Amino acid sequence: MKMNTVIMGGGLSGLVCGIALAKRGQRVTIVATGQSTLLFNGGSMELLGYLDGKAVVSPIEAIASLSEEHPYRKIGADRIALLADQAKTLLDDAGIQMEGTAAANHWRVTPMGVAKPAWLTLKSHVHIDDLKQLPCKRLALMCIKGFFDEPNGMLADGLKDMGFEVDRLEFTTDDITALRRSPSEMRASSLAKRLGSNSALQRIADQINQLAGEAEMVLLPSVLGDEDHIHALQSMVNKPLRLVATLPPSVSGNRMQTLLRHYFQMLGGNYLMGDTVVSATLDGDRVTSVTTAKLGDMPLKADQFILATGSFISRGLVADYERVYEPILGLDVDADADREKWTRFGILEPQAYSRFGVKTDNDLRCLKEGKTIQNLRAIGSVLSGHDAIKMGDGTGVSLLSALAAAQSILAAQS
């Protein structure tokens, strides 16, 4: 059966675009190679965190200062606030409950104890509206004995630098002790599988209530894999309880990926997990079909196509010793021809390759040999003109470009 839209890539941008289209009755297929970079997500979404190395207070206002090549400027600065509201609503509909506003950043807490600007953060996770007005003074940082995915010393020191008094407390339960027999089991994902029963949660709550002392708030590593489990534990603990992000793989990020995929499939979307688009067929200025590794001689045909394959980490972009290229269609790429200019010395220095991506017009339609492909749009981190690391805009670009592309497709077909 011919699809209305085929989306190449099943991460945050691909799923959000697919959901937006499926909600309007489109037949949509997503081809997903595997787990996405949401596994690195600690429970927050950034819209625009930094400009010229300085933290952004009001991301909507700051968008006017971005270069014309930035995806937000192509989408249109006047649309960003509306799209941001729509993105939050879509996440809520999928069961991902987040707090925050696009008008003003808050601060998320990283596993290393660093406060970074964020647009949205899971309601269950700790975040701070104003570092000059902390939500409480004294914290109980509950450290799971033998847990590998939280550098507790650095986290505690970072919280103290923010102005908190921190009681660093270690605990375990019989459920956790059973996992410690194998070091490889003491990871966030393994704990999430083990700690889901009410009895296991009650044992954790008993330990927390016994140790928390005079603390005003309790922080616990994000090792619970279900929102119901989080609410249940919060109801068992005698003090306000918030989760703090762990090192990847992230339980909260995996939960977001799962909820979005289930929502997409509930809407009738077709999600091809574990497959990869390897080539596409062009007829003039239009894509007619794509071929996947598993379907082979059964190409996927559609009216519209979306490139959501990500950047270098997911091989949406590929670099060799001579060039940077897009591997499926050989699309035009914004990348310096001089390989020596791709990187700069110093791990903290801005790296040119972080801004590399496919070239598009202002409607996010891809270019090949300088010509616009009319029915192929690029979304997410495969887009050029932004730096997710230095600008703190990666998840925002993924969400808003996905919605913008979906709206363009729907408008063209209405």
C-alpha positions, -999 to +999 in steps of 0.1 A: +000+000+000+013+034-009+018+057+021+011+094+024+044+100+040+075+079+047+098+091+075+134+079+075+145+079+111+126+069+143+140+092+169+125+123+185+120+143+153+107+114+133+082+103+159+069+138+165+065+144+128+048+110+124+024+117+153+015+151+139+007+136+105-011+105+118-034+127+140-046+143+108-054+110+092-023+104+072-009+069+065+026+072+078+055+047+079+086+053+100+118+034+093+138+032+125+173+017+125+173+012+163+173+031+196+177+068+191+197+095+209+168+099+233+187+073+253+211+101+261+183+124+272+181+131+310+145+142+310+147+177+297+142+195+263+162+225+254+148+252+230+178+276+230+202+275+259+233+295+249+243+323+226+279+334+223+287+313+253+262+330+276+231+314+291+198+325+274+171+337+297+143+342+272+147+319+242+118+333+222+133+368+223+168+355+216+158+337+183+159+370+165+197+371+171+203+338+154+219+336+119+196+332+089+209+296+084+196+284+118+165+262+115+144+284+137+150+314+114+140+292+084+108+281+102+102+318+111+108+334+144+071+344+146+061+307+145+084+294+171+063+303+202+032+287+187+051+256+176+066+253+211+032+253+227+020+227+202+051+205+210+043+206+247+007+196+240+018+167+218+042+154+245+014+157+271-010+137+248+017+110+245+019+107+283+051+127+287+043+153+314+067+182+314+070+216+330+084+248+315+077+276+291+093+288+259+092+324+272+118+317+300+143+290+305+147+272+338+176+252+350+180+214+348+206+195+369+230+172+351+244+140+366+277+159+370+260+185+392+260+213+366+230+236+361+221+240+324+193+260+308+162+241+297+128+247+282+109+216+294+117+191+322+098+161+333+076+169+363+091+141+383+127+155+378+144+183+398+146+216+381+152+252+394+133+282+381+159+307+395+193+299+409+191+330+431+159+317+447+163+280+454+132+259+460+147+247+494+178+250+514+187+215+525+187+184+502+190+147+510+209+132+481+201+095+482+229+074+467+223+038+458+251+016+470+271+002+441+252+022+415+275+030+385+255+057+366+256+086+390+289+103+400+276+112+434+306+131+446+305+155+416+267+158+419+269+167+455+297+192+450+277+208+421+246+211+442+266+228+470+280+252+444+245+262+435+239+271+472+222+239+486+232+222+518+236+186+508+233+155+530+249+127+509+233+095+521+239+059+509+212+032+510+204-002+496+176-028+498+174-065+493+162-060+457+193-039+450+217-061+468+205-090+446+215-070+415+250-063+429+260-099+425+268-089+389+285-055+384+269-053+349+234-053+365+240-021+386+229+002+358+199+024+356+180+002+331+185-029+352+173-012+383+142+001+365+132-035+357+138-047+393+122-019+413+087-018+398+066-036+424+049-018+453+068-039+478+102-029+462+092+007+462+080+005+498+114-008+508+131+021+491+107+046+507+114+031+542+151+036+537+146+072+525+122+081+553+147+067+578+177+086+565+163+119+552+166+136+586+161+174+584+163+177+546+135+196+529+137+177+497+149+143+486+168+136+453+170+101+439+186+089+407+162+084+378+160+046+379+122+041+378+109+031+344+072+040+348+054+072+357+031+052+380+060+038+399+074+073+404+041+086+417+037+056+440+072+062+455+065+099+459+034+091+478+053+068+501+081+092+510+074+118+537+092+146+520+090+161+485+109+136+462+124+145+428+145+125+404+179+135+391+192+125+357+218+097+354+245+090+329+233+072+297+216+050+289+188+071+304+157+054+318+137+086+314+149+090+278+140+054+270+106+059+285+100+090+263+110+070+232+086+042+242+057+065+249+061+084+216+063+051+196+033+037+213+013+069+207+023+069+170+012+033+166-020+039+185-028+066+159-024+039+132+013+046+123+035+019+109+068+017+127+095-005+111+119-011+139+154-025+131+154-015+094+174+011+076+168+031+044+197+025+021+187+042-012+160+063-028+146+067-063+142+101-079+120+111-108+130+147-117+126+168-086+106+143-066+114+111-046+092+083-057+103+055-033+129+044-008+145+010-004+153-005+030+179-031+040+153-057+051+125-051+025+149-053-003+130-055-036+098-041-020+104-003-020+083+020+001+063+044-020+047+077-008+037+111-018+060+128+007+092+119+024+110+131+056+147+128+063+151+124+101+182+103+101+202+124+126+238+136+125+271+117+127+263+096+157+234+079+139+251+080+105+226+105+090+258+123+080+290+104+072+326+117+071+356+102+054+391+116+048+379+138+020+343+149+025+312+149+046+282+135+028+245+124+033+245+086+025+210+079+012+204+104-016+237+123-018+221+155-008+239+188-007+256+193+026+267+224+045+303+214+054+337+230+049+356+215+020+389+218+040+391+189+064+415+207+087+387+232+094+362+206+106+376+206+142+395+229+165+420+220+192+405+218+227+375+197+236+356+227+250+361+248+218+332+251+193+336+225+167+327+233+131+314+198+124+286+203+149+270+228+125+273+205+095+241+192+079+220+190+048+211+221+029+174+231+027+152+259+016+131+279+040+104+252+039+130+226+050+129+210+016+162+193+007+186+204-020+205+181-044+230+197-068+215+230-060+179+220-069+150+216-045+135+182-041+099+191-038+086+163-016+116+157+007+120+176+039+148+173+065+141+177+102+161+173+135+198+170+139+205+163+102+197+200+096+226+224+092+231+258+108+229+250+145+251+235+172+232+213+197+262+212+221+272+248+222+238+263+217+217+239+237+190+237+210+191+201+198+158+188+212+141+221+203+152+219+167+140+183+165+106+190+180+098+223+161+113+213+127+092+181+129+060+201+135+069+227+109+075+200+083+042+182+092+023+214+089+038+222+055+028+187+042-007+190+055-011+225+041+000+214+007-025+186+006-055+205+020 
